[in-house]
C-alpha cells in the first residue's frame, strides 16, 4: 500500500505541475534576433520585425521574450535549434524573417515580398540614371568613375559581373562582423561620406538607408529579375522543423493580421510586391 500510495502521490503531483509548466511556456512568444540589425531588429525594439513580433504576441496574449545573437553564420543552429543551458526547451521558437522555403527551418506562409534596389546618391553626377541598364551602356571613360558597392556574394554582384562592371566595384562583405554596424548602417555611412555613390541593396536595407536622409537624397530604382538573376524574394517566419502546431498558429495570425503587418512594413517605406503563390526555396545559414 505504501508503494502504491507513493506512486499515486507522485502521479497526482506530475499531473498538476505539468499543465502549469506548459502554461508558463505558452505564456511567452520567444523570438531570437540580432540586437543591432536595423531595419529588421534592434535591442531597442525599433525594427519592423520587432513591431510584427509585438503585434503577434499581443494577439496571443503572450509576453514577448527575446534571445539576442548577432545574425552571422550559424545563427539558426545557435538559436532556434539550440536548447537552453538548463536543458529545458529551446532558446526561442520563432525567427521573424527568413527566406520563404528556407532549408534550415520550417517556414510559415510569406508576409513580405520585396526586391533589390539600385540606390544612387543624388548630386554626384549620376542623376540622369533612370534604369540600371544605363550603367552598362555608358562609355568606358564614364564607367571608370563608378563607385558602386560590390558584395562578396548576392544577385547585385552577379549582375555587375554579367554586365562587365565588376572592375568598378568597391568591395564589401555580406556580413560585416562589426558588433556596432550592420551592412545597412555601414552602407549608409559610406554613401554619406562619398566612399561609394551607389549600391544594389536588398529592399528593406535600401529603405533604411533612404530613411536616414530626410532630404530625399537618393534615386531608388527597383531591380528587375531576369533568367539567371533573381532580385525579388519572399520573406516568412522561421520555426523548427516538425513544429506544425506553431506553424498553423502563425499562419492563421499572418492571415488575420495581414493588413496590420503591411501597414508596419509601409511605415518603414520598404518596397513591397505582391506575394507569389509558391516562393522558391532558399539555402543559407
Residue pairs with C-beta under 8 A, 6 or more apart in sequence:
25 89
26 62
27 62
27 63
28 62
28 63
28 64
28 65
29 53
29 56
29 57
29 60
29 62
29 63
29 64
29 65
29 93
29 94
30 65
30 66
30 67
30 90
30 91
30 92
30 93
30 94
31 53
31 64
31 65
31 66
31 67
31 92
31 93
31 94
31 95
31 96
32 66
32 67
32 68
32 69
32 75
32 79
32 80
32 91
32 92
32 94
32 95
33 40
33 41
33 47
33 49
33 50
33 53
33 66
33 67
33 68
33 69
33 71
33 95
33 96
34 40
34 41
34 68
34 69
34 70
34 71
34 75
34 182
35 41
35 42
35 43
35 68
35 70
36 42
36 43
36 70
36 179
36 180
36 181
36 182
36 185
37 47
37 71
37 182
38 46
38 47
38 182
38 184
38 185
38 208
39 47
39 48
39 184
39 204
39 205
39 207
39 208
39 211
39 268
39 270
40 47
40 48
40 49
40 96
40 97
40 204
41 47
41 49
41 50
41 96
42 50
43 66
43 68
45 51
45 54
48 204
48 264
48 265
48 267
48 268
48 270
49 96
49 97
50 96
51 264
51 267
52 96
52 111
52 261
52 264
53 64
53 94
53 96
54 64
55 257
55 260
55 261
55 264
56 250
56 253
56 257
57 63
57 64
59 253
59 256
59 257
60 249
60 253
65 92
66 92
67 79
67 91
67 92
69 75
69 78
69 79
70 179
71 175
71 182
72 175
72 177
73 175
73 285
74 285
75 95
75 285
76 95
76 104
76 105
76 238
76 285
77 104
77 285
78 91
79 91
79 92
79 95
80 90
80 91
80 92
80 93
80 94
80 95
80 105
80 238
80 239
80 240
81 90
81 240
82 90
82 91
83 89
83 90
83 91
84 90
84 91
90 240
93 239
93 240
93 243
93 246
94 237
94 238
94 239
94 246
94 250
95 105
95 237
95 238
95 239
96 237
97 112
97 235
97 236
97 237
97 238
98 104
98 105
98 107
98 235
98 236
98 237
98 238
99 107
99 233
99 234
99 235
99 236
99 279
99 282
99 284
100 107
100 109
100 110
100 233
100 234
100 235
100 236
100 279
100 282
101 107
101 234
101 236
101 279
101 280
101 281
101 282
102 236
102 238
102 281
102 282
102 284
103 281
103 282
103 283
103 284
104 238
104 284
104 285
105 238
105 239
105 240
105 241
106 238
106 239
106 240
106 241
106 242
106 243
106 244
106 247
107 236
107 237
107 238
107 239
108 236
108 237
108 239
108 247
108 250
108 251
108 254
109 236
109 251
109 254
109 255
110 234
110 235
110 236
110 275
110 279
111 235
111 236
111 237
111 254
111 258
111 261
111 275
112 234
112 235
112 261
112 265
112 270
112 272
112 275
113 232
113 233
113 234
113 235
113 272
113 273
113 274
113 275
113 276
113 279
114 202
114 203
114 204
114 232
114 233
114 235
114 270
114 271
114 272
114 273
115 203
115 222
115 223
115 225
115 231
115 232
115 233
115 271
115 273
116 155
116 156
116 200
116 201
116 202
116 203
116 206
116 222
116 223
116 231
116 232
117 200
117 201
117 202
117 203
117 206
117 220
117 221
117 222
117 223
117 271
118 129
118 132
118 198
118 199
118 200
118 219
118 220
118 221
118 222
118 223
119 191
119 198
119 199
119 200
119 201
119 206
119 209
119 210
119 218
119 219
119 220
119 221
120 126
120 127
120 129
120 197
120 198
120 218
120 219
120 220
120 221
121 191
121 194
121 197
121 198
121 217
121 218
122 216
122 217
122 218
122 219
123 217
124 194
124 197
125 145
125 197
126 197
126 198
126 219
127 219
128 134
129 135
129 219
129 221
130 219
130 221
131 221
132 159
132 200
132 221
132 223
135 143
135 146
135 148
135 163
135 165
136 163
136 164
136 165
143 165
143 168
144 168
146 165
146 168
146 197
146 198
147 168
147 170
147 195
147 196
147 197
147 198
148 160
148 165
148 168
148 169
148 170
148 196
148 197
148 198
148 199
148 200
149 156
149 169
149 170
149 172
149 187
149 190
149 196
149 198
149 199
149 200
149 201
150 156
150 157
150 160
150 166
150 169
150 170
150 171
150 172
151 157
151 171
151 172
151 173
151 174
152 171
152 172
152 173
152 174
153 174
154 174
154 200
155 200
155 223
155 229
155 230
155 231
156 199
156 200
156 201
156 223
157 166
157 169
158 228
158 229
159 200
159 223
159 229
160 166
160 168
160 169
160 200
162 228
162 229
170 195
170 196
172 183
172 186
172 187
174 183
175 183
176 182
176 183
176 186
178 186
181 189
183 205
184 201
184 204
184 205
184 208
184 209
185 208
187 196
187 199
187 201
187 205
187 209
188 208
188 209
188 212
190 196
191 197
191 199
191 209
191 218
192 212
192 213
199 206
199 209
200 223
201 209
203 222
203 270
203 271
203 272
204 268
204 270
206 220
206 271
207 268
207 269
207 270
207 271
208 268
209 218
210 218
210 220
210 269
211 268
211 269
220 271
222 231
222 271
223 231
224 231
225 231
225 232
230 280
232 273
233 279
233 282
234 275
234 276
234 279
236 279
237 250
237 254
239 246
239 247
239 250
254 261
262 272
265 272
266 272
